[in-house]
Amino acid sequence: MTDSTTYTPPNIWAPNKEHGGRFANINRPVAGPTHEKELPIGRHPLQLYSLGTPNGVKVTVMLEELLAAGHSGAEYDAWLIRINEGDQFGSGFVAVNPNSKIPALVDRSGPTPVRVFESGAILMHLAEKFDAFLPKQGAQRAECLSWLFWQMGSAPFLGGGFGHFYAYAPTKIEYAIDRYAMEVKRQLDVLDRRLAETQYIAGDEYTIADMAIWPWYGGLAKGLLYGAGEFLQVQEYTHLLRWTNQVAERPAVQRGRMVNRTFGEPSSQLHERHDAGDFDSKTQDKIAAPG
């Protein structure tokens, strides 16, 4: 591998599989499907195709919160998309999300199925559909949406930037890690200063802004992402930690974190969710248990 200190970009870029690291088998510079594969369809109005990464957790938390609030129309089937195996490049998935990223939702509650992709768009779609977790008008709505879009714009620095170079890159590059650690620390400070003023991200009420931000920045603050808590000194952000723990105690958040999860303790993994009873009977420890 070329030493980063002597690398000179070529006149014309071409992919180098040797540099791909952990994701070399799925990263490619073109869009579109690689194989034919239709998506399964369950019995509920909402069909989610996802994985239990932070972006996927946003949506499963939202769906579980809606159900907990009494919105029975939010019943859903959550199908597992194994991105390391290239499921996101199947023809059916690409038809729902041409960008081949999880999560993707098909809303089949009306006469014509509606596809929704990008996690922030899914949160807004569900919030507006059920008139929940999104202020209706004025400054409160603007505040909530501002923080939602802040997360959508900031997370690539945390995930694709810091997370990649700190945890996944085949070579540790000091400049890259320092550059992204600096930005992530600034983002943590943004949240900590905000949460010194308000109970939740958008104000006094729990909203889709919290659901969007918590899986990323709450996960980082609790040491659930990249093992970087000590490196980033997350204990300094006391207001962020207060909010992180407060949200983590919500039963719907705890359930949402389990859905489409394929790592961690078997009891925390519910690979697919098709019924509320699945949390009690179909986690990986229950499936693996003899008899």
Backbone torsions as a table, in degrees:
resi	resn	phi	psi	omega
1	MET	NA	138.9	-178.5
2	THR	-66.6	134.0	175.6
3	ASP	-63.3	130.8	-175.8
4	SER	-62.1	-23.3	-178.0
5	THR	-78.8	-16.0	-178.8
6	THR	-114.0	1.9	-176.4
7	TYR	-69.8	130.8	173.2
8	THR	-119.9	122.9	-178.9
9	PRO	-59.4	138.0	176.8
10	PRO	-71.1	168.9	177.8
11	ASN	-63.9	-36.7	179.9
12	ILE	-128.3	125.1	-177.5
13	TRP	-74.7	145.2	171.7
14	ALA	-144.8	144.8	-177.7
15	PRO	-66.4	144.0	178.1
16	ASN	-123.8	105.8	-175.7
17	LYS	-60.0	-27.5	-179.9
18	GLU	-64.0	-22.6	-177.7
19	HIS	-95.3	-0.5	-172.0
20	GLY	-75.6	-21.7	179.2
21	GLY	61.8	-141.9	-173.5
22	ARG	-60.3	-28.9	-173.5
23	PHE	-107.5	17.8	-175.9
24	ALA	-61.1	-31.0	-175.3
25	ASN	-77.4	-12.6	-179.1
26	ILE	-119.4	-16.9	-179.7
27	ASN	-77.9	136.8	177.8
28	ARG	-156.5	155.0	-173.8
29	PRO	-90.6	14.3	179.6
30	VAL	-129.3	160.2	178.3
31	ALA	-100.4	-175.5	176.5
32	GLY	95.0	165.4	-178.0
33	PRO	-74.9	153.6	173.4
34	THR	-105.1	-15.1	-178.3
35	HIS	-158.5	160.2	178.2
36	GLU	-85.9	124.1	175.4
37	LYS	-162.3	116.0	178.7
38	GLU	-77.4	152.2	178.0
39	LEU	-84.9	143.7	174.4
40	PRO	-71.1	155.9	178.4
41	ILE	-130.4	124.9	178.8
42	GLY	-93.7	-164.4	-171.6
43	ARG	-93.7	-7.6	-174.9
44	HIS	-93.3	162.6	-179.0
45	PRO	-63.7	-30.8	-175.2
46	LEU	-109.8	125.4	-179.9
47	GLN	-115.5	114.9	-177.8
48	LEU	-108.0	134.8	178.4
49	TYR	-121.8	112.2	-165.1
50	SER	-160.2	-174.1	176.7
51	LEU	-148.2	151.4	-174.4
52	GLY	-78.9	45.8	169.8
53	THR	-84.4	172.2	178.7
54	PRO	-53.4	-40.0	179.4
55	ASN	-67.3	-35.7	176.6
56	GLY	-70.7	-38.4	-178.6
57	VAL	-62.6	-33.9	177.2
58	LYS	-49.5	-47.9	-172.2
59	VAL	-77.5	-40.6	178.8
60	THR	-67.6	-33.3	173.1
61	VAL	-63.3	-45.1	179.0
62	MET	-59.0	-45.6	-179.4
63	LEU	-64.8	-41.4	178.0
64	GLU	-67.9	-35.1	176.3
65	GLU	-66.2	-40.5	177.9
66	LEU	-61.7	-45.1	178.8
67	LEU	-64.0	-40.6	178.6
68	ALA	-63.5	-29.3	179.6
69	ALA	-84.2	0.4	175.6
70	GLY	97.4	10.0	179.7
71	HIS	-87.7	87.7	-175.5
72	SER	-64.6	-23.9	178.1
73	GLY	-68.5	-7.3	179.2
74	ALA	-89.4	7.9	175.6
75	GLU	-57.5	142.4	-171.0
76	TYR	-147.8	157.2	167.8
77	ASP	-105.8	129.8	178.1
78	ALA	-113.5	112.1	-178.6
79	TRP	-99.0	140.1	-176.5
80	LEU	-81.2	127.5	173.4
81	ILE	-112.2	109.1	-178.6
82	ARG	-86.1	98.4	-173.7
83	ILE	-69.8	-28.9	178.2
84	ASN	-68.4	-17.5	177.6
85	GLU	-101.2	1.9	175.8
86	GLY	83.1	18.1	179.7
87	ASP	-58.7	-29.0	-176.8
88	GLN	-70.8	-8.0	178.6
89	PHE	-102.7	6.8	173.4
90	GLY	-68.3	151.5	-175.2
91	SER	-59.6	-38.5	-179.9
92	GLY	-66.0	-41.9	179.8
93	PHE	-68.2	-42.6	179.6
94	VAL	-61.5	-32.2	177.7
95	ALA	-65.5	-29.1	177.8
96	VAL	-86.3	-42.0	177.3
97	ASN	-131.7	101.2	-179.2
98	PRO	-63.9	-12.1	177.9
99	ASN	-89.5	-3.1	175.1
100	SER	55.0	43.4	175.3
101	LYS	-126.3	146.8	173.1
102	ILE	-87.9	154.7	-0.5
103	PRO	-89.3	163.3	173.3
104	ALA	-136.7	141.9	-175.4
105	LEU	-126.7	140.0	168.5
106	VAL	-118.5	118.9	179.0
107	ASP	-93.8	109.2	-177.1
108	ARG	-106.7	23.4	-177.5
109	SER	-78.4	-16.4	179.7
110	GLY	-108.9	-175.4	-178.7
111	PRO	-65.5	-27.2	179.5
112	THR	-122.4	126.2	178.5
113	PRO	-59.9	140.5	179.6
114	VAL	-116.4	123.7	176.0
115	ARG	-89.9	142.5	176.7
116	VAL	-138.2	123.8	175.6
117	PHE	-129.2	165.8	-166.4
118	GLU	77.8	123.5	-172.8
119	SER	-58.5	-39.1	178.5
120	GLY	-64.3	-38.7	178.2
121	ALA	-66.6	-37.6	178.3
122	ILE	-65.0	-43.4	178.3
123	LEU	-59.9	-44.6	178.9
124	MET	-64.8	-42.6	179.3
125	HIS	-58.0	-47.2	-178.4
126	LEU	-70.2	-39.0	179.4
127	ALA	-62.2	-42.8	-179.5
128	GLU	-74.1	-35.3	-180.0
129	LYS	-63.0	-41.8	-175.7
130	PHE	-105.5	3.7	178.8
131	ASP	52.4	54.1	-174.7
132	ALA	-147.0	144.7	172.9
133	PHE	64.0	20.6	174.7
134	LEU	-145.5	115.0	178.5
135	PRO	-53.2	147.1	-171.1
136	LYS	-77.7	-31.9	-172.9
137	GLN	-161.0	172.8	170.0
138	GLY	68.2	-154.3	-173.9
139	ALA	-63.1	-35.4	-178.7
140	GLN	-65.6	-42.2	177.8
141	ARG	-65.3	-43.4	179.8
142	ALA	-62.0	-40.3	179.2
143	GLU	-63.0	-45.5	-179.5
144	CYS	-61.5	-47.5	-178.3
145	LEU	-68.2	-33.3	177.5
146	SER	-61.9	-44.0	179.7
147	TRP	-71.8	-33.8	175.1
148	LEU	-60.3	-47.7	-178.9
149	PHE	-74.1	-26.1	171.4
150	TRP	-58.5	-46.4	-179.5
151	GLN	-63.3	-43.1	-178.1
152	MET	-62.7	-34.3	179.4
153	GLY	-83.5	-25.0	-174.8
154	SER	-90.8	-33.6	-174.3
155	ALA	-57.7	-33.7	176.6
156	PRO	-58.0	-30.1	175.9
157	PHE	-68.6	-36.8	-178.7
158	LEU	-77.4	-46.1	-176.6
159	GLY	-86.9	-64.1	-177.1
160	GLY	-70.5	-23.1	-179.6
161	GLY	-96.7	-79.7	-176.2
162	PHE	-59.9	-51.1	-176.8
163	GLY	-58.3	-41.2	-179.1
164	HIS	-64.9	-52.4	-174.3
165	PHE	-73.6	-31.3	-179.0
166	TYR	-79.0	-41.3	-170.5
167	ALA	-109.0	-30.3	-167.6
168	TYR	-116.1	-25.3	-175.3
169	ALA	-60.9	138.4	-178.8
170	PRO	-66.1	-20.8	176.9
171	THR	-127.8	131.5	177.9
172	LYS	-79.6	119.6	-178.4
173	ILE	-111.3	113.0	-174.4
174	GLU	-56.9	-45.6	-177.6
175	TYR	-60.0	-45.4	-177.0
176	ALA	-65.2	-45.2	-179.9
177	ILE	-64.1	-43.8	179.1
178	ASP	-63.3	-41.6	-178.3
179	ARG	-61.0	-47.1	-176.5
180	TYR	-79.6	-32.1	174.8
181	ALA	-61.7	-39.7	177.3
182	MET	-58.4	-46.0	-178.3
183	GLU	-69.8	-40.2	179.0
184	VAL	-65.0	-41.0	176.3
185	LYS	-60.5	-40.1	178.1
186	ARG	-63.5	-41.3	179.2
187	GLN	-65.2	-40.8	176.6
188	LEU	-61.4	-37.1	178.1
189	ASP	-68.5	-38.4	175.2
190	VAL	-55.9	-48.6	-178.7
191	LEU	-67.6	-41.2	-178.2
192	ASP	-63.1	-41.3	178.4
193	ARG	-66.2	-39.5	178.2
194	ARG	-64.3	-45.2	-175.7
195	LEU	-76.7	-6.5	168.9
196	ALA	-73.5	-19.6	-175.9
197	GLU	-102.5	-26.5	-172.1
198	THR	-134.8	156.9	179.0
199	GLN	-71.4	-44.7	178.6
200	TYR	-118.5	174.8	-173.1
201	ILE	-60.2	-45.3	-175.3
202	ALA	-93.4	-0.9	-179.1
203	GLY	145.6	-139.0	-176.3
204	ASP	-86.5	-8.9	-177.7
205	GLU	-112.9	145.9	176.3
206	TYR	-75.1	127.6	-173.9
207	THR	-138.5	-177.8	176.9
208	ILE	-64.1	-19.4	175.2
209	ALA	-64.0	-41.8	177.0
210	ASP	-65.4	-41.7	-178.6
211	MET	-65.3	-31.6	179.4
212	ALA	-76.9	-40.1	-172.6
213	ILE	-84.0	-35.4	-172.8
214	TRP	-59.9	-46.1	-177.5
215	PRO	-60.1	-28.3	178.2
216	TRP	-87.3	-65.0	-171.4
217	TYR	-82.6	-31.8	171.4
218	GLY	-66.8	-41.7	176.9
219	GLY	-60.9	-40.4	177.4
220	LEU	-65.1	-43.3	-178.6
221	ALA	-65.2	-30.8	179.8
222	LYS	-89.4	3.8	178.9
223	GLY	77.6	21.2	-177.8
224	LEU	-91.5	-9.7	-177.6
225	LEU	-117.6	122.8	167.8
226	TYR	66.9	-0.7	-176.1
227	GLY	60.9	34.3	-171.4
228	ALA	-108.0	12.5	-177.2
229	GLY	-58.8	-47.9	180.0
230	GLU	-67.6	-42.1	-179.1
231	PHE	-57.7	-40.9	-178.1
232	LEU	-93.8	-1.0	178.6
233	GLN	52.8	53.1	-174.8
234	VAL	-64.9	-20.7	-179.1
235	GLN	-65.1	-14.4	178.2
236	GLU	-68.9	-22.5	-172.1
237	TYR	-96.6	76.7	-169.8
238	THR	-66.4	-36.7	-179.3
239	HIS	-72.1	-37.3	175.4
240	LEU	-63.4	-41.9	179.1
241	LEU	-65.1	-38.9	177.1
242	ARG	-58.9	-48.5	179.0
243	TRP	-65.1	-42.8	179.7
244	THR	-55.4	-48.2	-178.9
245	ASN	-69.2	-34.9	179.1
246	GLN	-63.9	-45.9	179.4
247	VAL	-68.0	-38.9	-177.6
248	ALA	-62.1	-23.8	-179.0
249	GLU	-78.7	-11.6	-178.5
250	ARG	-70.4	128.0	-179.7
251	PRO	-57.6	-37.0	179.9
252	ALA	-66.9	-33.5	176.2
253	VAL	-67.5	-42.0	179.3
254	GLN	-62.8	-40.3	177.5
255	ARG	-69.3	-43.7	-178.0
256	GLY	-60.3	-34.4	178.6
257	ARG	-66.6	-22.7	-177.4
258	MET	-81.5	-28.0	-170.9
259	VAL	-71.1	133.1	-179.0
260	ASN	61.0	20.4	179.5
261	ARG	-85.7	133.0	-177.4
262	THR	-123.9	17.0	-178.0
263	PHE	-143.0	167.9	-179.2
264	GLY	86.7	-165.8	-179.3
265	GLU	-61.0	137.2	179.1
266	PRO	-54.1	-33.0	-179.9
267	SER	-68.9	-15.1	179.8
268	SER	-97.1	1.2	-175.0
269	GLN	-108.3	116.5	170.5
270	LEU	-118.2	94.4	-170.6
271	HIS	-59.7	-41.1	175.0
272	GLU	-133.7	148.5	-179.0
273	ARG	-127.1	119.3	179.8
274	HIS	-126.4	-5.2	-178.5
275	ASP	-161.8	150.5	-179.6
276	ALA	-59.5	-30.4	179.9
277	GLY	-69.4	-13.3	-179.9
278	ASP	-61.7	-27.9	179.7
279	PHE	-63.9	-26.7	-178.7
280	ASP	-93.9	-20.8	-170.6
281	SER	-124.1	-15.3	-170.8
282	LYS	-125.4	17.3	171.4
283	THR	-69.1	161.2	-171.1
284	GLN	-62.7	-30.0	176.8
285	ASP	-68.2	-35.3	178.5
286	LYS	-71.1	-40.2	-178.9
287	ILE	-67.3	-37.6	-176.6
288	ALA	-80.0	-15.1	-176.5
289	ALA	-67.4	137.6	179.6
290	PRO	-67.9	148.9	176.1
291	GLY	80.1	NA	NA
